[in-house]
Amino acid sequence: MFATQVLRAGLEDVLHLLEDLAAGARRVAAEAADSADDWEAFRTVFTQGCALDEAELRLFDALCKTSARAGEQGRLITISLITPVTDRAKSSGLLRQDVTTEDVAAFMRMADSTSDARQRQITQQVLLTGLRTQRP
């Protein structure tokens, strides 16, 4: 029934739902912004930034596919949450310079697509190890 309501929703309703779904990620990003440690801020967003459960994540993805504008809104939400910590970590020399915010978003999605919490944690650890540089 909920899926039918979503399909009937207008574009403004879809955009509003996307914003509502992003509320948890915004709280995580705000927490990360308060961290004095640049890598810890990045790690927090990387590991906790997708504050959605599996069903909500599928809904977010489905909503983004309803129109070009909704897709762009979803992309902007994601980028706005990841860019500050990515820029901080790069500026401090802790994050590889060749990695973009879009790359980080893709890696986060990759980890979030694993089948269980243990696998997700291992995937995040491996990805974070590969993304981190040694401070010059």
N, C-alpha and C positions, 0 to 999 in steps of 0.2 A: 504494500500500500504506500509506504513512504517513497519508494522509487517512482511510483505513478505520480505522486504529488510533485516530486522533483522534476519529472518530465513536463508537467503542466506549468511549472513555475516560469515566470518571466525572467528576462536577463537580469534585472535588478535584484530579483530574489536569489538567483544563482550567485551573483557577486556577493550578496550579503551572506549567503551560506558559506562561501569560500572564506570570507573574513571571520565568521564565527568559528569555523574549523581551525583557523590559524591562531586562535586566542592562546592556546596552550603553548604553541611554539613561540609566540611573542613573550610569554612569561619566562620561558627558558632563555631567550635572547636578552631580556632585561637582566636576569640573574647573571648571565655571562658578562654583560657590560659592566657590572659591579665588581668583577674580579680584577685584582691588580696584576695577576699573572696572565700574560698574553696567550701562552699555550693552553693554560687551564680554561680560559674563556673559549678558545677555539674548540678544545676537546668537549666542553660542556655542550655547545651547540651541535657539534658533530654527533655526539652520542645520544643527546636527549632532545635535539631540535625537532625531530618528528614526533611530536607528542600525541599523535593519533594512533588509535588501535587499528588493526587490520581493516575492519569494515569502514572506519572513517577515512582511512587512506584511500581505499577503493572509491569511496564517495567523492573525495577531493579530486582524484584523477578523472572520474566520470564527469564531474561538474566542469572541469577544465576542458573537456572534449565537447561540451555542448555548443561552443561558439569560439570564434577567434578571440573575441574580447574576453571571454571567461578564461581561455587558455593564457592570454597575456596577463590577466589579473593574477592567476595562479603562479605564473612565472615571476611576476613582480613581487608577490608576497614572499616567495621562496628566496629570491635574490636579496630582498631587503633584510631578511633575517640572517643570512649567511655572510653578506659582504662585510659588515663591520668587524666581525671576528677574523675573517679571512685577511682583511687588510691589516689588522693589528698584528697577526701572526707573521705575515709577510714583512711588515715594516720592522719587526724586531729580529728578523732573520731566522725565525723558527719554522717557517713554512716554505716549502719549495717555491721559488719565484715563478716557475713555469706553470703553476697550477692556478686556474681561474676559479672564480666563484661558481660558475656553471659546472666545472669539474667537481668541485666539492659537493655540490648539490647531487650530482650523478652518483658519486661515491656513497653519499648518505643514503640515497635511494637503494643502491646496491645492497648495502648492509641491512636496510630495513626490509628487504625482500626475502631475507633468509627465513627458514622454516620454524626456527625456535629461538628462544632467548640466548641459549648457550652459543649457538651458531652465530647469532647476531653479534654477541660480545667478541667472539674470536675474529670475525670479519672486521669489526670496527678496530680492534687492536692491530691487526695486520695492515689495514689501510692507514691508520694513524702513524704507524711506524714508517711506512713508505712515504708519507707526506711530510714528515718532520725532517728538518735539517739540524745539524749541530750548530749551535750559536757560534758565529765567527769569533 
